Amino acid sequence: MYKKGNRWKSSRSELRYKTWRKNVFELNKRKRGLSRYYVCEKCSKKLKTTRALEAHHRKSWDKFPKDRYDRNNGVVLCWKCHNAFHRKYKFEALEKPELLDEYLKKS
């Protein structure tokens, strides 16, 4: 059931998100992990499961609804790198997707 503040307005939306997330991880595994690992795109941490990894939208969920479920709009980050990204760029990243590319390039 939809509650105020819940991004899942329907079970269909939740299913679409879960499918997007799965596709982002599988694309990452094929491109970066040699089909064996999921790899954080910032620190290159390799993991066999997605438990400590997060699928992050390159373009904001709210600001770019047309790109919301595009698997190429996703990047895999470990929770540590994901949190560091949001601490560094805060809400500025919602308007400027290029900040993610800048963050990923820096060591």
C-alpha positions in Angstrom: 0.0 0.0 0.0 1.2 3.5 -0.9 2.2 5.7 2.0 3.3 9.4 1.9 7.0 9.5 1.3 7.1 6.0 -0.2 8.6 6.0 -3.7 6.8 2.8 -4.5 3.4 4.0 -5.7 2.5 0.4 -6.7 4.0 -3.0 -6.7 4.6 -2.6 -10.4 7.0 0.3 -9.7 8.8 -1.7 -7.0 9.2 -4.6 -9.5 10.5 -2.3 -12.2 13.1 -0.9 -9.7 14.2 -4.4 -8.6 14.6 -5.4 -12.2 16.6 -2.2 -12.9 18.8 -3.0 -9.9 19.4 -6.6 -11.0 20.2 -5.4 -14.5 22.7 -2.8 -13.2 24.5 -5.5 -11.2 24.5 -8.0 -14.0 25.9 -5.4 -16.4 28.6 -4.6 -13.9 29.5 -8.3 -13.4 29.9 -8.9 -17.1 31.9 -5.7 -17.8 34.0 -5.3 -14.7 34.0 -8.6 -12.8 34.8 -11.1 -15.6 31.3 -12.7 -14.9 32.5 -13.8 -11.5 32.4 -10.8 -9.3 30.4 -7.6 -8.7 32.9 -4.7 -8.5 32.6 -1.3 -6.9 33.3 1.2 -9.6 35.1 3.6 -7.3 37.5 1.4 -5.1 37.4 -1.8 -7.3 36.3 -3.9 -4.3 35.3 -7.3 -5.7 32.4 -9.3 -4.1 30.6 -12.4 -5.0 27.2 -11.1 -3.7 25.4 -7.8 -3.8 24.9 -7.5 -0.1 27.5 -4.8 0.6 27.0 -3.1 -2.8 24.5 -0.5 -3.9 23.1 0.4 -7.3 23.3 4.2 -7.6 21.5 6.2 -10.3 23.9 8.3 -12.4 21.0 10.7 -13.1 18.7 11.4 -10.2 15.6 9.3 -9.6 13.5 12.4 -9.1 15.0 14.9 -11.6 15.3 12.5 -14.6 12.2 10.2 -14.5 12.7 9.1 -18.1 16.1 7.6 -17.3 14.9 6.0 -14.0 14.8 2.4 -15.2 17.6 2.5 -17.9 20.3 0.1 -16.8 23.0 2.3 -18.3 21.9 5.0 -15.8 23.2 2.8 -12.9 26.6 2.4 -11.3 27.6 -0.2 -8.7 29.2 1.2 -5.5 30.1 -0.4 -2.2 28.2 1.2 0.7 31.4 3.0 1.9 32.0 4.7 -1.5 28.3 5.4 -2.0 28.0 7.1 1.4 31.2 9.1 0.7 29.8 10.3 -2.6 26.6 11.6 -0.9 28.6 13.2 1.9 30.8 15.0 -0.5 28.3 16.3 -3.1 25.0 16.3 -1.0 22.1 17.6 -3.0 24.2 19.2 -5.7 24.5 15.7 -7.3 20.8 15.7 -8.0 21.1 18.5 -10.5 24.6 17.5 -11.9 25.0 13.9 -12.9 28.5 14.7 -14.1 29.6 14.9 -10.5 29.5 11.1 -10.3 31.9 10.9 -13.2 34.2 13.3 -11.4 34.0 11.3 -8.2 34.8 8.0 -10.0 37.9 9.4 -11.7 39.5 10.6 -8.5 41.5 8.0 -6.6 
